[in-house]
Amino acid sequence: MRTHHGRALALAVLLVLGACGPGQEAADPTGPTTTASEPSATPTIQDVMELEKFAPLEPGTYFIDPDSDPSTPLRVVYEVPVEGSQWFGALKFAEDGHVMINITTVVNLVRHGCRDHSWADPPVGPSVDDLAVALADLAPFRVTSTPTDVTMYGYRGKYLELTVPDLPVEGDDFIGCVDGNLLSWVAPIDVAEGEGGAFHGYNAEPVEEFWILDVDGTRLVIEANWSPASPRKDVAEMRAILDSIQIEP
């Protein structure tokens, strides 16, 4: 699979495995609703971004600052039930697939996922609806679930699902795309450091789900990305992580 650009990784969290919310099947954004928790006082919660990239990730409790701004109180806490690797949380590969989740505050998109990787100008608007509509319109991705109202972790927002289009692939490259990459969304650190760093964790035919939530005025994005060949065990572990998520505004 293709990997993320290093700068984009500083603001998202890759939790182990696939892409469905608490109590939901992968393509069903309307399952049972969870609630936001009180801030945790557990002293053993570790900031996953303080670990070295690709360092072994032991089972335990971790947190991520999704907007990478220490002056804001928002953070997301989650439980990792199995060993993995540090990569915005945890990352897991299988022989025939992969599973991952990002937690970030998406601030923009590329103009075209394959042919034009410059960032949208003007940037995507700041609301949940702005981002949901823009993602659903991002070529050449196929919309497999249109933006739908959803409540997750006690917060309202939108859910949508995209699928990588049927593009020719040679090795790790998408033939005909700029630098062989398929890119999509932009995290805040990319804006600070200049162009070139939008998310490109894609391989042939992965599914990508988005839960875009309004957390007391901050647009929080939980994005999941996995392969059709991802082992069911990995997907089950992913669901356990998503079930454990606590948003601390």
Phi and psi in degrees as a GROMACS rama.xvg file:
@    title "Ramachandran Plot"
@    xaxis  label "Phi"
@    yaxis  label "Psi"
@TYPE xy
-77.7994  153.471  ARG-2
-108.59  172.593  THR-3
-79.3864  150.447  HIS-4
-66.9699  141.653  HIS-5
-55.5714  -40.2362  GLY-6
-69.1852  -35.3581  ARG-7
-65.2849  -24.4539  ALA-8
-73.0586  -17.6699  LEU-9
-73.0396  -8.10292  ALA-10
-124.848  -4.87255  LEU-11
-113.635  164.701  ALA-12
-125.15  125.214  VAL-13
-93.582  103.237  LEU-14
-82.8154  157.559  LEU-15
-60.0849  133.437  VAL-16
83.9789  -164.844  LEU-17
-72.3043  -118.623  GLY-18
-165.973  57.7853  ALA-19
-139.19  151.195  CYS-20
-80.3439  174.651  GLY-21
-53.8428  124.295  PRO-22
72.5395  14.3768  GLY-23
-114.87  149.139  GLN-24
-77.788  163.098  GLU-25
-55.453  -38.7427  ALA-26
-103.503  15.3245  ALA-27
-118.996  101.064  ASP-28
-85.2621  7.56616  PRO-29
-115.845  24.1368  THR-30
-74.667  -167.396  GLY-31
-56.2106  145.99  PRO-32
-96.0746  134.618  THR-33
-100.084  168.557  THR-34
-119.496  154.503  THR-35
-68.3945  147.099  ALA-36
-103.563  166.069  SER-37
-72.491  148.979  GLU-38
-53.0635  136.243  PRO-39
-79.493  142.274  SER-40
-106.008  6.3695  ALA-41
-63.9473  123.684  THR-42
-75.1821  -11.6483  PRO-43
-93.664  2.76225  THR-44
-68.8194  128.43  ILE-45
-110.86  138.993  GLN-46
-73.8524  112.473  ASP-47
-64.2657  -26.0812  VAL-48
-78.2404  -6.09592  MET-49
-84.8841  -9.90862  GLU-50
-83.308  152.8  LEU-51
-67.0339  142.394  GLU-52
-57.5799  133.411  LYS-53
71.6891  7.02816  PHE-54
-63.8352  148.285  ALA-55
-56.9713  136.485  PRO-56
-111.215  111.117  LEU-57
-78.7129  152.821  GLU-58
-55.7481  139.211  PRO-59
161.619  -166.989  GLY-60
-104.737  130.951  THR-61
-132.395  163.5  TYR-62
-138.989  159.561  PHE-63
-133.554  141.577  ILE-64
-93.136  99.2444  ASP-65
-67.8965  -24.8466  PRO-66
-100.313  3.653  ASP-67
53.1794  34.0627  SER-68
-124.276  103.695  ASP-69
-64.7089  -14.3463  PRO-70
-81.4938  -11.117  SER-71
-105.276  147.032  THR-72
-81.7771  -12.0928  PRO-73
-62.4208  129.822  LEU-74
-151.315  160.433  ARG-75
-122.204  126.85  VAL-76
-109.273  142.848  VAL-77
-154.25  160.118  TYR-78
-105.904  131.199  GLU-79
-102.161  112.868  VAL-80
-86.4895  -14.5588  PRO-81
-134.664  161.893  VAL-82
-66.8446  145.387  GLU-83
-153.531  -154.689  GLY-84
-128.759  144.546  SER-85
-66.9786  128.268  GLN-86
-173.603  74.1251  TRP-87
61.1933  38.1336  PHE-88
127.915  -86.2888  GLY-89
-157.704  153.73  ALA-90
-138.926  139.608  LEU-91
-137.225  130.491  LYS-92
-110.904  149.195  PHE-93
-123.416  167.678  ALA-94
-57.8283  -35.9459  GLU-95
-113.617  11.9187  ASP-96
-176.436  -173.121  GLY-97
-149.722  167.414  HIS-98
-144.227  143.468  VAL-99
-163.084  158.619  MET-100
-138.905  137.831  ILE-101
-110.469  142.848  ASN-102
-126.498  119.877  ILE-103
-158.707  -174.702  THR-104
-123.181  88.7063  THR-105
-60.7036  131.233  VAL-106
-113.248  -13.8546  VAL-107
-167.241  173.818  ASN-108
-128.224  163.414  LEU-109
-75.917  164.847  VAL-110
-71.6785  -39.0377  ARG-111
-149.781  128.83  HIS-112
-61.6534  -25.694  GLY-113
-108.621  -48.1625  CYS-114
-99.2475  -18.7164  ARG-115
-144.618  103.384  ASP-116
-95.2983  8.84348  HIS-117
-68.8489  155.293  SER-118
-82.8628  148.011  TRP-119
-56.7984  135.001  ALA-120
-139.806  111.608  ASP-121
-69.2838  157.308  PRO-122
-64.9427  163.01  PRO-123
-57.4652  139.358  VAL-124
-61.045  169.567  GLY-125
-85.0881  -9.14592  PRO-126
-87.7862  165.471  SER-127
-58.2412  -47.1895  VAL-128
-62.5674  -38.9125  ASP-129
-55.281  -48.7455  ASP-130
-70.824  -40.7352  LEU-131
-60.9707  -44.4987  ALA-132
-66.2313  -42.0831  VAL-133
-66.0136  -40.8907  ALA-134
-64.0748  -42.1414  LEU-135
-65.0956  -20.1875  ALA-136
-103.043  4.20609  ASP-137
-79.9522  110.544  LEU-138
-77.9657  149.276  ALA-139
-98.679  20.3445  PRO-140
-63.0368  148.766  PHE-141
-99.4553  132.394  ARG-142
-83.6807  115.194  VAL-143
-103.996  -8.37989  THR-144
-151.02  113.796  SER-145
-68.5771  157.701  THR-146
-52.9789  128.578  PRO-147
-133.957  141.551  THR-148
-61.2987  139.411  ASP-149
-149.669  152.401  VAL-150
-121.654  122.005  THR-151
-133.649  137.506  MET-152
54.5401  27.3771  TYR-153
86.1553  5.65493  GLY-154
-123.607  145.183  TYR-155
-87.7541  154.114  ARG-156
-179.284  -151.794  GLY-157
-127.793  148.567  LYS-158
-121.2  138.615  TYR-159
-151.367  162.963  LEU-160
-132.503  132.143  GLU-161
-117.917  157.118  LEU-162
-133.117  140.374  THR-163
-62.2249  133.389  VAL-164
-69.4988  169.411  PRO-165
-79.5455  81.7101  ASP-166
-103.792  147.383  LEU-167
-66.1652  137.49  PRO-168
-124.997  137.439  VAL-169
-130.382  110.043  GLU-170
64.1082  -121.751  GLY-171
-96.4824  3.63355  ASP-172
-105.439  141.909  ASP-173
-89.1892  113.654  PHE-174
-63.4293  132.047  ILE-175
90.4145  -8.18741  GLY-176
-94.5058  152.876  CYS-177
-56.308  123.439  VAL-178
56.0454  18.5743  ASP-179
74.9569  10.4987  GLY-180
-105.163  149.159  ASN-181
-112.322  117.222  LEU-182
-117.188  163.436  LEU-183
-145.095  -88.8368  SER-184
-97.7335  162.678  TRP-185
-120.756  132.629  VAL-186
-94.386  162.217  ALA-187
-54.9184  -37.0712  PRO-188
-66.2423  -27.2524  ILE-189
-65.2253  -36.1261  ASP-190
-65.0181  -39.7945  VAL-191
-69.4694  -32.6207  ALA-192
-101.564  -3.94003  GLU-193
101.228  174.399  GLY-194
-68.0336  156.666  GLU-195
100.161  84.5788  GLY-196
168.357  5.81126  GLY-197
-62.5767  155.19  ALA-198
-58.758  131.15  PHE-199
-142.957  44.0387  HIS-200
-84.4976  55.9446  GLY-201
-117.319  148.19  TYR-202
-133.588  -168.439  ASN-203
-64.4053  126.913  ALA-204
59.3999  37.4711  GLU-205
-79.7197  159.027  PRO-206
-100.555  141.455  VAL-207
-131.757  120.916  GLU-208
-111.736  146.94  GLU-209
-128.199  133.751  PHE-210
-116.107  111.161  TRP-211
-107.648  111.931  ILE-212
-117.286  145.987  LEU-213
-95.8216  105.205  ASP-214
-103.626  91.5785  VAL-215
49.856  43.2709  ASP-216
96.8088  -11.4266  GLY-217
-98.9297  133.55  THR-218
-87.5598  103.624  ARG-219
-97.5351  134.102  LEU-220
-117.909  124.793  VAL-221
-109.604  116.159  ILE-222
-119.162  134.927  GLU-223
-124.215  142.799  ALA-224
-146.71  124.324  ASN-225
-154.15  169.334  TRP-226
-95.1969  150.626  SER-227
-57.0717  -28.0012  PRO-228
-86.2369  2.97104  ALA-229
-57.761  130.087  SER-230
-59.4332  143.264  PRO-231
-58.3625  -35.0295  ARG-232
-60.9174  -42.6074  LYS-233
-63.4479  -42.162  ASP-234
-63.6803  -38.6808  VAL-235
-64.6124  -39.2613  ALA-236
-65.8399  -39.3188  GLU-237
-58.7269  -44.8427  MET-238
-62.6283  -34.9202  ARG-239
-63.9205  -39.4911  ALA-240
-65.1735  -46.8548  ILE-241
-62.5998  -36.5017  LEU-242
-62.6218  -26.2908  ASP-243
-87.8849  -9.76286  SER-244
-60.9674  135.326  ILE-245
-127.949  124.134  GLN-246
-94.2082  124.426  ILE-247
-113.968  95.2983  GLU-248
